[in-house]
Amino acid sequence: MKADYIPPREDVILQNEAPDDVYIIVSREVEIIDCEGEKEHTVGTLLSADMFGEVGALCCRPQT
């Protein structure tokens, strides 16, 4: 396991992409954004101690 700093507004996992890593949020928050064409809207927010990417990394399935 290694720590990475991801700057604000950086894409971490894109929709329909199968991630190789599991991410645990240590500080701040992560917005889950859905894109339709050029429109973006926030569908959720993850906070400290939340994790994401585990289904894709463990099951080799793309994020939906």
Predicted model as a PDB file, atoms N, CA, C, CB and O in Angstrom, pLDDT in the B-factor column:
MODEL        1                                                                  
ATOM      1  N   MET A   1       0.856  -1.169   0.000  1.00 77.00           N  
ATOM      2  CA  MET A   1       0.000   0.000   0.000  1.00 77.00           C  
ATOM      3  C   MET A   1       0.902   1.231   0.000  1.00 77.00           C  
ATOM      4  CB  MET A   1      -0.974  -0.002   1.229  1.00 77.00           C  
ATOM      5  O   MET A   1       1.919   1.275   0.693  1.00 77.00           O  
ATOM      6  N   LYS A   2       0.510   2.232  -0.791  1.00 84.00           N  
ATOM      7  CA  LYS A   2       1.259   3.482  -0.807  1.00 84.00           C  
ATOM      8  C   LYS A   2       0.297   4.651  -0.805  1.00 84.00           C  
ATOM      9  CB  LYS A   2       2.193   3.552  -2.028  1.00 84.00           C  
ATOM     10  O   LYS A   2      -0.829   4.556  -1.293  1.00 84.00           O  
ATOM     11  N   ALA A   3       0.758   5.744  -0.253  1.00 87.00           N  
ATOM     12  CA  ALA A   3      -0.059   6.959  -0.202  1.00 87.00           C  
ATOM     13  C   ALA A   3       0.210   7.797  -1.437  1.00 87.00           C  
ATOM     14  CB  ALA A   3       0.231   7.776   1.084  1.00 87.00           C  
ATOM     15  O   ALA A   3       1.357   7.938  -1.861  1.00 87.00           O  
ATOM     16  N   ASP A   4      -0.838   8.349  -2.010  1.00 88.00           N  
ATOM     17  CA  ASP A   4      -0.737   9.260  -3.148  1.00 88.00           C  
ATOM     18  C   ASP A   4      -1.536  10.511  -2.828  1.00 88.00           C  
ATOM     19  CB  ASP A   4      -1.247   8.590  -4.464  1.00 88.00           C  
ATOM     20  O   ASP A   4      -2.606  10.449  -2.222  1.00 88.00           O  
ATOM     21  N   TYR A   5      -1.002  11.637  -3.244  1.00 91.00           N  
ATOM     22  CA  TYR A   5      -1.753  12.889  -3.165  1.00 91.00           C  
ATOM     23  C   TYR A   5      -2.380  13.117  -4.532  1.00 91.00           C  
ATOM     24  CB  TYR A   5      -0.833  14.105  -2.739  1.00 91.00           C  
ATOM     25  O   TYR A   5      -1.695  13.089  -5.555  1.00 91.00           O  
ATOM     26  N   ILE A   6      -3.673  13.340  -4.537  1.00 92.00           N  
ATOM     27  CA  ILE A   6      -4.380  13.635  -5.786  1.00 92.00           C  
ATOM     28  C   ILE A   6      -4.911  15.056  -5.671  1.00 92.00           C  
ATOM     29  CB  ILE A   6      -5.550  12.599  -6.063  1.00 92.00           C  
ATOM     30  O   ILE A   6      -5.710  15.353  -4.782  1.00 92.00           O  
ATOM     31  N   PRO A   7      -4.470  15.937  -6.567  1.00 93.00           N  
ATOM     32  CA  PRO A   7      -4.880  17.339  -6.466  1.00 93.00           C  
ATOM     33  C   PRO A   7      -6.367  17.541  -6.749  1.00 93.00           C  
ATOM     34  CB  PRO A   7      -4.065  18.182  -7.423  1.00 93.00           C  
ATOM     35  O   PRO A   7      -6.999  16.693  -7.379  1.00 93.00           O  
ATOM     36  N   PRO A   8      -6.931  18.666  -6.284  1.00 91.00           N  
ATOM     37  CA  PRO A   8      -8.342  18.967  -6.551  1.00 91.00           C  
ATOM     38  C   PRO A   8      -8.657  18.967  -8.044  1.00 91.00           C  
ATOM     39  CB  PRO A   8      -8.711  20.318  -5.951  1.00 91.00           C  
ATOM     40  O   PRO A   8      -7.835  19.360  -8.871  1.00 91.00           O  
ATOM     41  N   ARG A   9      -9.861  18.518  -8.362  1.00 89.00           N  
ATOM     42  CA  ARG A   9     -10.404  18.466  -9.735  1.00 89.00           C  
ATOM     43  C   ARG A   9      -9.675  17.467 -10.635  1.00 89.00           C  
ATOM     44  CB  ARG A   9     -10.334  19.844 -10.366  1.00 89.00           C  
ATOM     45  O   ARG A   9      -9.829  17.515 -11.855  1.00 89.00           O  
ATOM     46  N   GLU A  10      -8.900  16.580 -10.060  1.00 93.00           N  
ATOM     47  CA  GLU A  10      -8.205  15.548 -10.831  1.00 93.00           C  
ATOM     48  C   GLU A  10      -9.121  14.330 -10.960  1.00 93.00           C  
ATOM     49  CB  GLU A  10      -6.846  15.156 -10.154  1.00 93.00           C  
ATOM     50  O   GLU A  10      -9.707  13.896  -9.968  1.00 93.00           O  
ATOM     51  N   ASP A  11      -9.253  13.772 -12.170  1.00 92.00           N  
ATOM     52  CA  ASP A  11     -10.037  12.553 -12.358  1.00 92.00           C  
ATOM     53  C   ASP A  11      -9.267  11.382 -11.758  1.00 92.00           C  
ATOM     54  CB  ASP A  11     -10.343  12.305 -13.870  1.00 92.00           C  
ATOM     55  O   ASP A  11      -8.077  11.211 -12.020  1.00 92.00           O  
ATOM     56  N   VAL A  12      -9.953  10.581 -10.955  1.00 91.00           N  
ATOM     57  CA  VAL A  12      -9.312   9.429 -10.322  1.00 91.00           C  
ATOM     58  C   VAL A  12      -9.717   8.157 -11.055  1.00 91.00           C  
ATOM     59  CB  VAL A  12      -9.689   9.338  -8.820  1.00 91.00           C  
ATOM     60  O   VAL A  12      -8.856   7.396 -11.497  1.00 91.00           O  
ATOM     61  N   ILE A  13     -11.006   7.922 -11.185  1.00 88.00           N  
ATOM     62  CA  ILE A  13     -11.536   6.784 -11.936  1.00 88.00           C  
ATOM     63  C   ILE A  13     -12.623   7.330 -12.860  1.00 88.00           C  
ATOM     64  CB  ILE A  13     -12.101   5.653 -10.973  1.00 88.00           C  
ATOM     65  O   ILE A  13     -13.503   8.074 -12.428  1.00 88.00           O  
ATOM     66  N   LEU A  14     -12.553   6.960 -14.109  1.00 87.00           N  
ATOM     67  CA  LEU A  14     -13.571   7.393 -15.064  1.00 87.00           C  
ATOM     68  C   LEU A  14     -14.655   6.331 -15.201  1.00 87.00           C  
ATOM     69  CB  LEU A  14     -12.938   7.692 -16.436  1.00 87.00           C  
ATOM     70  O   LEU A  14     -14.398   5.141 -15.015  1.00 87.00           O  
ATOM     71  N   GLN A  15     -15.857   6.765 -15.525  1.00 83.00           N  
ATOM     72  CA  GLN A  15     -16.968   5.843 -15.726  1.00 83.00           C  
ATOM     73  C   GLN A  15     -16.606   4.842 -16.818  1.00 83.00           C  
ATOM     74  CB  GLN A  15     -18.265   6.610 -16.094  1.00 83.00           C  
ATOM     75  O   GLN A  15     -15.985   5.199 -17.819  1.00 83.00           O  
ATOM     76  N   ASN A  16     -16.998   3.590 -16.614  1.00 83.00           N  
ATOM     77  CA  ASN A  16     -16.734   2.463 -17.525  1.00 83.00           C  
ATOM     78  C   ASN A  16     -15.251   2.078 -17.591  1.00 83.00           C  
ATOM     79  CB  ASN A  16     -17.224   2.808 -18.920  1.00 83.00           C  
ATOM     80  O   ASN A  16     -14.831   1.392 -18.523  1.00 83.00           O  
ATOM     81  N   GLU A  17     -14.478   2.507 -16.627  1.00 84.00           N  
ATOM     82  CA  GLU A  17     -13.069   2.148 -16.521  1.00 84.00           C  
ATOM     83  C   GLU A  17     -12.919   1.146 -15.381  1.00 84.00           C  
ATOM     84  CB  GLU A  17     -12.172   3.413 -16.287  1.00 84.00           C  
ATOM     85  O   GLU A  17     -13.536   1.315 -14.329  1.00 84.00           O  
ATOM     86  N   ALA A  18     -12.112   0.110 -15.573  1.00 79.00           N  
ATOM     87  CA  ALA A  18     -11.860  -0.870 -14.518  1.00 79.00           C  
ATOM     88  C   ALA A  18     -10.577  -0.481 -13.786  1.00 79.00           C  
ATOM     89  CB  ALA A  18     -11.752  -2.318 -15.104  1.00 79.00           C  
ATOM     90  O   ALA A  18      -9.488  -0.647 -14.335  1.00 79.00           O  
ATOM     91  N   PRO A  19     -10.681   0.034 -12.557  1.00 81.00           N  
ATOM     92  CA  PRO A  19      -9.491   0.465 -11.835  1.00 81.00           C  
ATOM     93  C   PRO A  19      -8.663  -0.719 -11.333  1.00 81.00           C  
ATOM     94  CB  PRO A  19      -9.887   1.351 -10.666  1.00 81.00           C  
ATOM     95  O   PRO A  19      -9.174  -1.819 -11.123  1.00 81.00           O  
ATOM     96  N   ASP A  20      -7.374  -0.455 -11.149  1.00 82.00           N  
ATOM     97  CA  ASP A  20      -6.474  -1.456 -10.572  1.00 82.00           C  
ATOM     98  C   ASP A  20      -6.245  -1.214  -9.091  1.00 82.00           C  
ATOM     99  CB  ASP A  20      -5.141  -1.455 -11.306  1.00 82.00           C  
ATOM    100  O   ASP A  20      -5.700  -2.074  -8.398  1.00 82.00           O  
ATOM    101  N   ASP A  21      -6.652  -0.060  -8.601  1.00 87.00           N  
ATOM    102  CA  ASP A  21      -6.354   0.341  -7.229  1.00 87.00           C  
ATOM    103  C   ASP A  21      -7.629   0.574  -6.424  1.00 87.00           C  
ATOM    104  CB  ASP A  21      -5.496   1.602  -7.223  1.00 87.00           C  
ATOM    105  O   ASP A  21      -8.698   0.856  -6.967  1.00 87.00           O  
ATOM    106  N   VAL A  22      -7.473   0.446  -5.112  1.00 90.00           N  
ATOM    107  CA  VAL A  22      -8.522   0.789  -4.155  1.00 90.00           C  
ATOM    108  C   VAL A  22      -8.077   2.090  -3.492  1.00 90.00           C  
ATOM    109  CB  VAL A  22      -8.766  -0.373  -3.084  1.00 90.00           C  
ATOM    110  O   VAL A  22      -6.915   2.224  -3.107  1.00 90.00           O  
ATOM    111  N   TYR A  23      -8.972   3.027  -3.361  1.00 91.00           N  
ATOM    112  CA  TYR A  23      -8.649   4.329  -2.799  1.00 91.00           C  
ATOM    113  C   TYR A  23      -9.361   4.509  -1.466  1.00 91.00           C  
ATOM    114  CB  TYR A  23      -9.032   5.456  -3.774  1.00 91.00           C  
ATOM    115  O   TYR A  23     -10.558   4.247  -1.349  1.00 91.00           O  
ATOM    116  N   ILE A  24      -8.612   4.960  -0.462  1.00 93.00           N  
ATOM    117  CA  ILE A  24      -9.163   5.289   0.855  1.00 93.00           C  
ATOM    118  C   ILE A  24      -8.918   6.778   1.067  1.00 93.00           C  
ATOM    119  CB  ILE A  24      -8.506   4.416   2.013  1.00 93.00           C  
ATOM    120  O   ILE A  24      -7.787   7.251   0.957  1.00 93.00           O  
ATOM    121  N   ILE A  25      -9.966   7.499   1.367  1.00 94.00           N  
ATOM    122  CA  ILE A  25      -9.854   8.949   1.541  1.00 94.00           C  
ATOM    123  C   ILE A  25      -9.355   9.219   2.956  1.00 94.00           C  
ATOM    124  CB  ILE A  25     -11.228   9.668   1.279  1.00 94.00           C  
ATOM    125  O   ILE A  25      -9.981   8.821   3.938  1.00 94.00           O  
ATOM    126  N   VAL A  26      -8.222   9.900   3.040  1.00 93.00           N  
ATOM    127  CA  VAL A  26      -7.611  10.203   4.335  1.00 93.00           C  
ATOM    128  C   VAL A  26      -8.067  11.565   4.839  1.00 93.00           C  
ATOM    129  CB  VAL A  26      -6.078  10.161   4.232  1.00 93.00           C  
ATOM    130  O   VAL A  26      -8.324  11.735   6.031  1.00 93.00           O  
ATOM    131  N   SER A  27      -8.166  12.529   3.942  1.00 92.00           N  
ATOM    132  CA  SER A  27      -8.630  13.859   4.341  1.00 92.00           C  
ATOM    133  C   SER A  27      -9.380  14.502   3.176  1.00 92.00           C  
ATOM    134  CB  SER A  27      -7.436  14.758   4.790  1.00 92.00           C  
ATOM    135  O   SER A  27      -9.252  14.090   2.024  1.00 92.00           O  
ATOM    136  N   ARG A  28     -10.148  15.499   3.506  1.00 92.00           N  
ATOM    137  CA  ARG A  28     -10.976  16.233   2.550  1.00 92.00           C  
ATOM    138  C   ARG A  28     -12.113  15.371   2.030  1.00 92.00           C  
ATOM    139  CB  ARG A  28     -10.128  16.734   1.386  1.00 92.00           C  
ATOM    140  O   ARG A  28     -12.665  14.560   2.774  1.00 92.00           O  
ATOM    141  N   GLU A  29     -12.473  15.536   0.752  1.00 94.00           N  
ATOM    142  CA  GLU A  29     -13.612  14.797   0.202  1.00 94.00           C  
ATOM    143  C   GLU A  29     -13.420  14.555  -1.289  1.00 94.00           C  
ATOM    144  CB  GLU A  29     -14.926  15.560   0.452  1.00 94.00           C  
ATOM    145  O   GLU A  29     -12.583  15.184  -1.937  1.00 94.00           O  
ATOM    146  N   VAL A  30     -14.210  13.633  -1.816  1.00 95.00           N  
ATOM    147  CA  VAL A  30     -14.199  13.305  -3.236  1.00 95.00           C  
ATOM    148  C   VAL A  30     -15.623  13.419  -3.751  1.00 95.00           C  
ATOM    149  CB  VAL A  30     -13.615  11.876  -3.493  1.00 95.00           C  
ATOM    150  O   VAL A  30     -16.549  12.861  -3.162  1.00 95.00           O  
ATOM    151  N   GLU A  31     -15.796  14.144  -4.852  1.00 95.00           N  
ATOM    152  CA  GLU A  31     -17.109  14.253  -5.471  1.00 95.00           C  
ATOM    153  C   GLU A  31     -17.259  13.177  -6.542  1.00 95.00           C  
ATOM    154  CB  GLU A  31     -17.317  15.662  -6.077  1.00 95.00           C  
ATOM    155  O   GLU A  31     -16.335  12.916  -7.312  1.00 95.00           O  
ATOM    156  N   ILE A  32     -18.429  12.560  -6.578  1.00 93.00           N  
ATOM    157  CA  ILE A  32     -18.768  11.617  -7.637  1.00 93.00           C  
ATOM    158  C   ILE A  32     -19.564  12.419  -8.667  1.00 93.00           C  
ATOM    159  CB  ILE A  32     -19.592  10.360  -7.085  1.00 93.00           C  
ATOM    160  O   ILE A  32     -20.651  12.920  -8.379  1.00 93.00           O  
ATOM    161  N   ILE A  33     -19.007  12.529  -9.863  1.00 93.00           N  
ATOM    162  CA  ILE A  33     -19.595  13.385 -10.896  1.00 93.00           C  
ATOM    163  C   ILE A  33     -20.050  12.538 -12.074  1.00 93.00           C  
ATOM    164  CB  ILE A  33     -18.586  14.459 -11.362  1.00 93.00           C  
ATOM    165  O   ILE A  33     -19.307  11.688 -12.566  1.00 93.00           O  
ATOM    166  N   ASP A  34     -21.277  12.779 -12.522  1.00 91.00           N  
ATOM    167  CA  ASP A  34     -21.822  12.113 -13.700  1.00 91.00           C  
ATOM    168  C   ASP A  34     -21.785  13.114 -14.850  1.00 91.00           C  
ATOM    169  CB  ASP A  34     -23.286  11.584 -13.444  1.00 91.00           C  
ATOM    170  O   ASP A  34     -22.204  14.262 -14.696  1.00 91.00           O  
ATOM    171  N   CYS A  35     -21.288  12.681 -15.989  1.00 87.00           N  
ATOM    172  CA  CYS A  35     -21.187  13.553 -17.162  1.00 87.00           C  
ATOM    173  C   CYS A  35     -22.142  13.075 -18.243  1.00 87.00           C  
ATOM    174  CB  CYS A  35     -19.736  13.591 -17.701  1.00 87.00           C  
ATOM    175  O   CYS A  35     -22.170  11.894 -18.589  1.00 87.00           O  
ATOM    176  N   GLU A  36     -22.914  13.999 -18.763  1.00 85.00           N  
ATOM    177  CA  GLU A  36     -23.772  13.742 -19.914  1.00 85.00           C  
ATOM    178  C   GLU A  36     -23.430  14.784 -20.952  1.00 85.00           C  
ATOM    179  CB  GLU A  36     -25.298  13.782 -19.536  1.00 85.00           C  
ATOM    180  O   GLU A  36     -23.848  15.937 -20.851  1.00 85.00           O  
ATOM    181  N   GLY A  37     -22.667  14.374 -21.956  1.00 84.00           N  
ATOM    182  CA  GLY A  37     -22.183  15.346 -22.931  1.00 84.00           C  
ATOM    183  C   GLY A  37     -21.214  16.285 -22.252  1.00 84.00           C  
ATOM    184  O   GLY A  37     -20.228  15.849 -21.660  1.00 84.00           O  
ATOM    185  N   GLU A  38     -21.491  17.570 -22.335  1.00 87.00           N  
ATOM    186  CA  GLU A  38     -20.642  18.577 -21.692  1.00 87.00           C  
ATOM    187  C   GLU A  38     -21.143  18.954 -20.301  1.00 87.00           C  
ATOM    188  CB  GLU A  38     -20.562  19.820 -22.559  1.00 87.00           C  
ATOM    189  O   GLU A  38     -20.494  19.723 -19.592  1.00 87.00           O  
ATOM    190  N   LYS A  39     -22.307  18.410 -19.909  1.00 92.00           N  
ATOM    191  CA  LYS A  39     -22.883  18.738 -18.604  1.00 92.00           C  
ATOM    192  C   LYS A  39     -22.356  17.801 -17.531  1.00 92.00           C  
ATOM    193  CB  LYS A  39     -24.414  18.671 -18.656  1.00 92.00           C  
ATOM    194  O   LYS A  39     -22.278  16.589 -17.735  1.00 92.00           O  
ATOM    195  N   GLU A  40     -21.993  18.371 -16.384  1.00 91.00           N  
ATOM    196  CA  GLU A  40     -21.562  17.597 -15.223  1.00 91.00           C  
ATOM    197  C   GLU A  40     -22.501  17.895 -14.065  1.00 91.00           C  
ATOM    198  CB  GLU A  40     -20.086  17.923 -14.840  1.00 91.00           C  
ATOM    199  O   GLU A  40     -22.908  19.039 -13.866  1.00 91.00           O  
ATOM    200  N   HIS A  41     -22.842  16.865 -13.306  1.00 93.00           N  
ATOM    201  CA  HIS A  41     -23.552  17.114 -12.059  1.00 93.00           C  
ATOM    202  C   HIS A  41     -23.077  16.125 -10.996  1.00 93.00           C  
ATOM    203  CB  HIS A  41     -25.085  17.004 -12.266  1.00 93.00           C  
ATOM    204  O   HIS A  41     -22.823  14.954 -11.277  1.00 93.00           O  
ATOM    205  N   THR A  42     -22.966  16.630  -9.773  1.00 95.00           N  
ATOM    206  CA  THR A  42     -22.484  15.837  -8.650  1.00 95.00           C  
ATOM    207  C   THR A  42     -23.598  14.929  -8.169  1.00 95.00           C  
ATOM    208  CB  THR A  42     -21.980  16.741  -7.503  1.00 95.00           C  
ATOM    209  O   THR A  42     -24.698  15.389  -7.862  1.00 95.00           O  
ATOM    210  N   VAL A  43     -23.307  13.629  -8.103  1.00 95.00           N  
ATOM    211  CA  VAL A  43     -24.318  12.664  -7.659  1.00 95.00           C  
ATOM    212  C   VAL A  43     -24.026  12.144  -6.246  1.00 95.00           C  
ATOM    213  CB  VAL A  43     -24.389  11.489  -8.642  1.00 95.00           C  
ATOM    214  O   VAL A  43     -24.853  11.448  -5.658  1.00 95.00           O  
ATOM    215  N   GLY A  44     -22.869  12.476  -5.712  1.00 96.00           N  
ATOM    216  CA  GLY A  44     -22.538  12.046  -4.362  1.00 96.00           C  
ATOM    217  C   GLY A  44     -21.204  12.607  -3.920  1.00 96.00           C  
ATOM    218  O   GLY A  44     -20.434  13.139  -4.719  1.00 96.00           O  
ATOM    219  N   THR A  45     -20.948  12.476  -2.628  1.00 97.00           N  
ATOM    220  CA  THR A  45     -19.694  12.942  -2.043  1.00 97.00           C  
ATOM    221  C   THR A  45     -19.197  11.890  -1.064  1.00 97.00           C  
ATOM    222  CB  THR A  45     -19.876  14.321  -1.336  1.00 97.00           C  
ATOM    223  O   THR A  45     -19.956  11.375  -0.243  1.00 97.00           O  
ATOM    224  N   LEU A  46     -17.909  11.578  -1.166  1.00 96.00           N  
ATOM    225  CA  LEU A  46     -17.280  10.658  -0.231  1.00 96.00           C  
ATOM    226  C   LEU A  46     -16.399  11.462   0.715  1.00 96.00           C  
ATOM    227  CB  LEU A  46     -16.455   9.567  -0.978  1.00 96.00           C  
ATOM    228  O   LEU A  46     -15.769  12.436   0.303  1.00 96.00           O  
ATOM    229  N   LEU A  47     -16.352  11.057   1.980  1.00 97.00           N  
ATOM    230  CA  LEU A  47     -15.624  11.795   3.008  1.00 97.00           C  
ATOM    231  C   LEU A  47     -14.492  10.956   3.583  1.00 97.00           C  
ATOM    232  CB  LEU A  47     -16.573  12.234   4.125  1.00 97.00           C  
ATOM    233  O   LEU A  47     -14.312   9.802   3.194  1.00 97.00           O  
ATOM    234  N   SER A  48     -13.730  11.532   4.508  1.00 95.00           N  
ATOM    235  CA  SER A  48     -12.629  10.819   5.159  1.00 95.00           C  
ATOM    236  C   SER A  48     -13.088   9.456   5.662  1.00 95.00           C  
ATOM    237  CB  SER A  48     -12.063  11.649   6.323  1.00 95.00           C  
ATOM    238  O   SER A  48     -14.179   9.318   6.216  1.00 95.00           O  
ATOM    239  N   ALA A  49     -12.239   8.451   5.458  1.00 95.00           N  
ATOM    240  CA  ALA A  49     -12.454   7.052   5.841  1.00 95.00           C  
ATOM    241  C   ALA A  49     -13.328   6.290   4.842  1.00 95.00           C  
ATOM    242  CB  ALA A  49     -13.088   6.989   7.215  1.00 95.00           C  
ATOM    243  O   ALA A  49     -13.450   5.070   4.954  1.00 95.00           O  
ATOM    244  N   ASP A  50     -13.941   6.973   3.870  1.00 96.00           N  
ATOM    245  CA  ASP A  50     -14.670   6.267   2.812  1.00 96.00           C  
ATOM    246  C   ASP A  50     -13.655   5.686   1.832  1.00 96.00           C  
ATOM    247  CB  ASP A  50     -15.679   7.222   2.076  1.00 96.00           C  
ATOM    248  O   ASP A  50     -12.520   6.157   1.753  1.00 96.00           O  
ATOM    249  N   MET A  51     -14.064   4.674   1.094  1.00 93.00           N  
ATOM    250  CA  MET A  51     -13.195   4.108   0.072  1.00 93.00           C  
ATOM    251  C   MET A  51     -13.974   3.878  -1.206  1.00 93.00           C  
ATOM    252  CB  MET A  51     -12.563   2.801   0.556  1.00 93.00           C  
ATOM    253  O   MET A  51     -15.201   3.777  -1.199  1.00 93.00           O  
ATOM    254  N   PHE A  52     -13.238   3.795  -2.306  1.00 91.00           N  
ATOM    255  CA  PHE A  52     -13.873   3.547  -3.598  1.00 91.00           C  
ATOM    256  C   PHE A  52     -12.891   2.837  -4.514  1.00 91.00           C  
ATOM    257  CB  PHE A  52     -14.362   4.869  -4.241  1.00 91.00           C  
ATOM    258  O   PHE A  52     -11.683   2.841  -4.275  1.00 91.00           O  
ATOM    259  N   GLY A  53     -13.428   2.224  -5.572  1.00 87.00           N  
ATOM    260  CA  GLY A  53     -12.610   1.479  -6.524  1.00 87.00           C  
ATOM    261  C   GLY A  53     -12.459   0.012  -6.175  1.00 87.00           C  
ATOM    262  O   GLY A  53     -11.880  -0.755  -6.944  1.00 87.00           O  
ATOM    263  N   GLU A  54     -12.980  -0.386  -5.011  1.00 83.00           N  
ATOM    264  CA  GLU A  54     -12.773  -1.757  -4.545  1.00 83.00           C  
ATOM    265  C   GLU A  54     -13.463  -2.805  -5.422  1.00 83.00           C  
ATOM    266  CB  GLU A  54     -13.267  -1.888  -3.128  1.00 83.00           C  
ATOM    267  O   GLU A  54     -12.899  -3.874  -5.654  1.00 83.00           O  
ATOM    268  N   VAL A  55     -14.656  -2.522  -5.906  1.00 77.00           N  
ATOM    269  CA  VAL A  55     -15.376  -3.490  -6.736  1.00 77.00           C  
ATOM    270  C   VAL A  55     -14.619  -3.712  -8.048  1.00 77.00           C  
ATOM    271  CB  VAL A  55     -16.826  -3.004  -7.019  1.00 77.00           C  
ATOM    272  O   VAL A  55     -14.417  -4.851  -8.470  1.00 77.00           O  
ATOM    273  N   GLY A  56     -14.209  -2.627  -8.680  1.00 77.00           N  
ATOM    274  CA  GLY A  56     -13.468  -2.738  -9.931  1.00 77.00           C  
ATOM    275  C   GLY A  56     -12.133  -3.438  -9.759  1.00 77.00           C  
ATOM    276  O   GLY A  56     -11.760  -4.279 -10.578  1.00 77.00           O  
ATOM    277  N   ALA A  57     -11.408  -3.096  -8.695  1.00 78.00           N  
ATOM    278  CA  ALA A  57     -10.087  -3.681  -8.469  1.00 78.00           C  
ATOM    279  C   ALA A  57     -10.165  -5.156  -8.096  1.00 78.00           C  
ATOM    280  CB  ALA A  57      -9.363  -2.919  -7.381  1.00 78.00           C  
ATOM    281  O   ALA A  57      -9.355  -5.956  -8.566  1.00 78.00           O  
ATOM    282  N   LEU A  58     -11.117  -5.520  -7.268  1.00 76.00           N  
ATOM    283  CA  LEU A  58     -11.213  -6.908  -6.810  1.00 76.00           C  
ATOM    284  C   LEU A  58     -11.936  -7.826  -7.792  1.00 76.00           C  
ATOM    285  CB  LEU A  58     -11.916  -6.953  -5.485  1.00 76.00           C  
ATOM    286  O   LEU A  58     -11.638  -9.019  -7.866  1.00 76.00           O  
ATOM    287  N   CYS A  59     -12.889  -7.268  -8.546  1.00 79.00           N  
ATOM    288  CA  CYS A  59     -13.705  -8.088  -9.439  1.00 79.00           C  
ATOM    289  C   CYS A  59     -13.411  -7.846 -10.920  1.00 79.00           C  
ATOM    290  CB  CYS A  59     -15.161  -7.828  -9.170  1.00 79.00           C  
ATOM    291  O   CYS A  59     -14.056  -8.442 -11.784  1.00 79.00           O  
ATOM    292  N   CYS A  60     -12.447  -6.980 -11.218  1.00 71.00           N  
ATOM    293  CA  CYS A  60     -12.105  -6.621 -12.603  1.00 71.00           C  
ATOM    294  C   CYS A  60     -13.334  -6.158 -13.380  1.00 71.00           C  
ATOM    295  CB  CYS A  60     -11.458  -7.814 -13.320  1.00 71.00           C  
ATOM    296  O   CYS A  60     -13.535  -6.543 -14.531  1.00 71.00           O  
ATOM    297  N   ARG A  61     -14.144  -5.336 -12.742  1.00 71.00           N  
ATOM    298  CA  ARG A  61     -15.357  -4.819 -13.381  1.00 71.00           C  
ATOM    299  C   ARG A  61     -15.265  -3.314 -13.503  1.00 71.00           C  
ATOM    300  CB  ARG A  61     -16.619  -5.218 -12.586  1.00 71.00           C  
ATOM    301  O   ARG A  61     -14.766  -2.648 -12.596  1.00 71.00           O  
ATOM    302  N   PRO A  62     -15.738  -2.768 -14.608  1.00 69.00           N  
ATOM    303  CA  PRO A  62     -15.715  -1.310 -14.776  1.00 69.00           C  
ATOM    304  C   PRO A  62     -16.658  -0.606 -13.804  1.00 69.00           C  
ATOM    305  CB  PRO A  62     -16.086  -0.941 -16.208  1.00 69.00           C  
ATOM    306  O   PRO A  62     -17.651  -1.177 -13.352  1.00 69.00           O  
ATOM    307  N   GLN A  63     -16.324   0.650 -13.492  1.00 64.00           N  
ATOM    308  CA  GLN A  63     -17.185   1.478 -12.657  1.00 64.00           C  
ATOM    309  C   GLN A  63     -18.404   1.890 -13.467  1.00 64.00           C  
ATOM    310  CB  GLN A  63     -16.424   2.726 -12.127  1.00 64.00           C  
ATOM    311  O   GLN A  63     -18.283   2.248 -14.639  1.00 64.00           O  
ATOM    312  N   THR A  64     -19.575   1.840 -12.848  1.00 64.00           N  
ATOM    313  CA  THR A  64     -20.801   2.257 -13.536  1.00 64.00           C  
ATOM    314  C   THR A  64     -21.434   3.419 -12.825  1.00 64.00           C  
ATOM    315  CB  THR A  64     -21.794   1.104 -13.635  1.00 64.00           C  
ATOM    316  O   THR A  64     -22.477   3.912 -13.255  1.00 64.00           O  
TER     317      THR A  64                                                      
ENDMDL                                                                          
END                                                                             
